[in-house]
Amino acid sequence: MNGLVILDRRRVLAGGGALIVSFSLSDAFAQDQSAAPAAPAPSSPGSLKGAPFLDSWIRIDADGSITVFTGKAELGQGFKTAFQQIAAEELDIPFESLKVVTADTRRTANEGYTSGSHSTQDSGTAIQNAAAQVRALLISEAARRLNLPVENFRTENGAVIAPDGQRFGYGDLVAADMLHVQAQPTSKLKDPATFKVMGRPVPRVDIPAKVTGGAAYVQDMRLPGMVHSRVVRPPSYGARLTECDTSAIEKMPGVVKVIRDGNFLAVVAKKEFQAIKAMAALSAAAKWKETPGLPKQDDLLGVLTGLPSQDSTIFERSNSSAIGQKTIEATYTRPYQAHGSIGPSCAVAQFTDGAMTVWTHTQGVYPDRQGIAEMLRMPPSSVRCIHVEGSGCYGHNGADDAAADAALIARALPGTPVRVQWMREQEHAWEPFGPAMVTKLKASLDGNGVIADWNFEVWSNTHSMRPGGAGAMLAAQHMAQPFTPPTPKPMPLPEGGGDRNAIPIYKFPNAHVVNHFIPDMPVRVSAMRSLGAYHNVFSIESFMDELATAAGADPVEFRLKHLDDPRGRDVIESAARGFGWQKGKKAPRDRGFGFAFARYKNLAAYCAIASEVEVNRETGRPRLVRAVAAVDSGQVVNPDGLINQIEGAIVQSMSWTLYEAVTFDDTRITSTDWQTYPILRFNAVPDSIEVHVINRPGQPFLGSGETGQGPAAASIANAIANATGKRLRDLPLTRKKIKDAIDA
Amino acid sequence: MITLKVNGHDHRVDADPDTPLLYVLRDDLALNAAKFGCGLGQCGACTVIVDGKAVLSCVTPLLLLEGKQVTTLEGLGTIEAPAPIQRAFMEEQAAQCGYCIAGMMMRAQALLQQNPKPTDEQIRSELEPHLCRCGTHMRILRAVHRAAHLMQTADASTVQRSAR
């Protein structure tokens, strides 16, 4: 770092006032670069790229109180605590002495969506660097005051310490807009060996309120004068409201208003249960014209491969010297699956003096604001979206739709805060599902049992129909002057959507990967935890076991034989060791061992999972008995938080893999509650899950919230195959399918 | 008007007798812990204790509760002075989103009041009506075991707590 770019606020200000700041700094950077023309200017780390001013991330008040701002939303993954650790570490202040403010269009940077395991990678990195640079600014300010070189100063416990022991509290050092300066491309980060807070299992800041009945969720908000609303959704996609006599409903106890706008129907009442009763009456009064348009649920393979697709080869490698001798093929399918948050979607909105405020558990306050503003034909500057936690979020669920519902209803009741919560059956029928998928694999082994060629094809819809425009929100689609849903687009690689993790991480001399992107969406779909990676990793890692069997090789050894990536090898070896995996070791009777591995998106966290599954041969019922995972997510911020995420990923993915499929007839979604969409219950919970964390001090944070989904599915499938001798490729791997396979 | 005893206090509630207890707790008494999850008795998020037994408040109408003792998570302890079950869930970090947790804790509390030393199998079986979507089950089980232990040493833990 060059002395020229030390951000001396006063010197900068002397150049001509606040507006000049960024230009002054640009000049400084330009000069700095000219001094070393050979080195290209590194771009700012993480989300500092989009929001370069330090005070977008960190505010220090004169009384010394410190606030950290993130544009990401806490979804139950615990990053709020992790970010507090990161900031405390790099600012050199006690963990308890700062607070973290999350996504709010008036207060925080626009960090898009909280998705794709990007939070710590993007926002955490921004906060880490911003905090380090703020600390450097504070040191230089203290040095300036004493007219001594900065090297003689250090920080401790929220103060800069001068060589003579004099302490300058951060609040005393910070001047009005001293932090309103652009971040530099590089920061002097702390040596991980000196970490006091980062890398430690600090208890989560949100848990105490959650286990004592504190107000912790948007569902718990109670604004003065707040009324309750319920929406009556159409019975099926595209259904049109033909008749609805609302007069009797308007006279029901507590009813404040019935709202009808085209096919959008809602009722508002003073109390929540009054709203629910009125909703039931309104639902009975509404007559709809429905049009059958859903595909055949029992032939998703035929449906998906039969729809028009945009095909592209996304990976090609060839080496004619590798010759395959034994070829095998397999087709894997995944049904539509639901996020199924335990708490149905909810939002609170208030329309006052021409301004709309929406409290929402959305993953993206800025895109939501854009969609709501467009729907209401208001300027985005008149709409504020504030993130408040909701029930667990595993992707694009009903949160954005509920936010739009609340805004549309609140506009009809100026000044009155309106709370909307969906009913269970609305959540189950109307949330955007994780898309159904098909993969076809074909590979050959050479004479040494090594994979010589690999062919992979994937068929899928888009995995993101998130807002940005109003057309992505149900309320806007149902209004009398409706907005049409945006044209679906494939998500670009390297992260990808349906083709996420479709490109193998293994070294195959010949490889050919094709993405069949299907624009037509007969079922409402969008992002669900890990997107296409869940099915692609399930397919690749199941097929690796099929190939290992064909080669007569041990599954762990077979993977290692095809993998160069040293960090990948480390997690595989760590999980295998923790599990007690031994070549040729047989599982106890009616049990099987399984193994799987992936690096999420081929660029985020590494995860390997070994599992032991028991299969009841009489009923076909499978149970995951134990799982041992190893994960490498780079520099670990909070090991317990990371373990919690991986444990959760394994259990949730097990539920998807063994039980879950959205059901429908030709017109309606028929899986509308927990009876018709069963998920894991306690009788299927494993005896143990063990997670081994491989810390990489000083390495970049690697997103880990989704890395377990694919490996868990394949590990379980491989263990079932090991237990039964039968390979199942059509998700979910239900007891009936297992029983049928055993009996076949 | 119905008189409802919640967390040791009498409340005069002006709600229709068919109103499920859940809405009275949340809407009339401004209590947060019991959650709306399904309204169908399928998920357990709304669980509270009535006369010592775990009850699904989303399907229990107010008219059945006259003269009974209702306990919610708020009635067990506070952030400053958490009950053993609350301490146990904090110490095990047994939550991800946490939406289902209050219901789980109430059923576990009811179990531990009946059976202070449940086996792992008994805990799993008791929690069968409850769904968790984040996959926090392993920690929930550990937390219930820990709560059982803490309750048995409640006196000692009270001393510890006040010493903190």
Boltz contact constraints between the chains, C-beta under 6 A:
constraints:
  - contact:
      token1: [A, 76]
      token2: [B, 96]
      max_distance: 6.0
  - contact:
      token1: [A, 76]
      token2: [B, 97]
      max_distance: 6.0
  - contact:
      token1: [A, 76]
      token2: [B, 134]
      max_distance: 6.0
  - contact:
      token1: [A, 207]
      token2: [B, 90]
      max_distance: 6.0
  - contact:
      token1: [A, 207]
      token2: [B, 95]
      max_distance: 6.0
  - contact:
      token1: [A, 208]
      token2: [B, 79]
      max_distance: 6.0
  - contact:
      token1: [A, 208]
      token2: [B, 90]
      max_distance: 6.0
  - contact:
      token1: [A, 210]
      token2: [B, 95]
      max_distance: 6.0
  - contact:
      token1: [A, 210]
      token2: [B, 98]
      max_distance: 6.0
  - contact:
      token1: [A, 211]
      token2: [B, 86]
      max_distance: 6.0
  - contact:
      token1: [A, 211]
      token2: [B, 89]
      max_distance: 6.0
  - contact:
      token1: [A, 212]
      token2: [B, 78]
      max_distance: 6.0
  - contact:
      token1: [A, 212]
      token2: [B, 79]
      max_distance: 6.0
  - contact:
      token1: [A, 212]
      token2: [B, 86]
      max_distance: 6.0
  - contact:
      token1: [A, 213]
      token2: [B, 32]
      max_distance: 6.0
  - contact:
      token1: [A, 213]
      token2: [B, 33]
      max_distance: 6.0
  - contact:
      token1: [A, 213]
      token2: [B, 73]
      max_distance: 6.0
  - contact:
      token1: [A, 213]
      token2: [B, 74]
      max_distance: 6.0
  - contact:
      token1: [A, 215]
      token2: [B, 32]
      max_distance: 6.0
  - contact:
      token1: [A, 220]
      token2: [B, 32]
      max_distance: 6.0
  - contact:
      token1: [A, 271]
      token2: [B, 27]
      max_distance: 6.0
  - contact:
      token1: [A, 272]
      token2: [B, 23]
      max_distance: 6.0
  - contact:
      token1: [A, 272]
      token2: [B, 27]
      max_distance: 6.0
  - contact:
      token1: [A, 273]
      token2: [B, 19]
      max_distance: 6.0
  - contact:
      token1: [A, 273]
      token2: [B, 23]
      max_distance: 6.0
  - contact:
      token1: [A, 340]
      token2: [B, 133]
      max_distance: 6.0
  - contact:
      token1: [A, 341]
      token2: [B, 133]
      max_distance: 6.0
  - contact:
      token1: [A, 342]
      token2: [B, 37]
      max_distance: 6.0
  - contact:
      token1: [A, 342]
      token2: [B, 43]
      max_distance: 6.0
  - contact:
      token1: [A, 342]
      token2: [B, 45]
      max_distance: 6.0
  - contact:
      token1: [A, 342]
      token2: [B, 99]
      max_distance: 6.0
  - contact:
      token1: [A, 342]
      token2: [B, 100]
      max_distance: 6.0
  - contact:
      token1: [A, 342]
      token2: [B, 131]
      max_distance: 6.0
  - contact:
      token1: [A, 342]
      token2: [B, 133]
      max_distance: 6.0
  - contact:
      token1: [A, 343]
      token2: [B, 35]
      max_distance: 6.0
  - contact:
      token1: [A, 343]
      token2: [B, 99]
      max_distance: 6.0
  - contact:
      token1: [A, 391]
      token2: [B, 97]
      max_distance: 6.0
  - contact:
      token1: [A, 391]
      token2: [B, 99]
      max_distance: 6.0
  - contact:
      token1: [A, 392]
      token2: [B, 97]
      max_distance: 6.0
  - contact:
      token1: [A, 392]
      token2: [B, 133]
      max_distance: 6.0
  - contact:
      token1: [A, 392]
      token2: [B, 134]
      max_distance: 6.0
  - contact:
      token1: [A, 424]
      token2: [B, 38]
      max_distance: 6.0
  - contact:
      token1: [A, 424]
      token2: [B, 39]
      max_distance: 6.0
  - contact:
      token1: [A, 640]
      token2: [B, 93]
      max_distance: 6.0
  - contact:
      token1: [A, 647]
      token2: [B, 138]
      max_distance: 6.0
  - contact:
      token1: [A, 648]
      token2: [B, 96]
      max_distance: 6.0
  - contact:
      token1: [A, 648]
      token2: [B, 134]
      max_distance: 6.0
  - contact:
      token1: [A, 648]
      token2: [B, 135]
      max_distance: 6.0
  - contact:
      token1: [A, 651]
      token2: [B, 135]
      max_distance: 6.0
  - contact:
      token1: [A, 651]
      token2: [B, 137]
      max_distance: 6.0
  - contact:
      token1: [A, 652]
      token2: [B, 135]
      max_distance: 6.0
  - contact:
      token1: [A, 673]
      token2: [B, 40]
      max_distance: 6.0
  - contact:
      token1: [A, 674]
      token2: [B, 42]
      max_distance: 6.0
  - contact:
      token1: [A, 674]
      token2: [B, 43]
      max_distance: 6.0
  - contact:
      token1: [A, 681]
      token2: [B, 128]
      max_distance: 6.0
  - contact:
      token1: [A, 682]
      token2: [B, 124]
      max_distance: 6.0
  - contact:
      token1: [A, 682]
      token2: [B, 127]
      max_distance: 6.0
  - contact:
      token1: [A, 682]
      token2: [B, 128]
      max_distance: 6.0
  - contact:
      token1: [A, 685]
      token2: [B, 137]
      max_distance: 6.0
  - contact:
      token1: [A, 689]
      token2: [B, 138]
      max_distance: 6.0
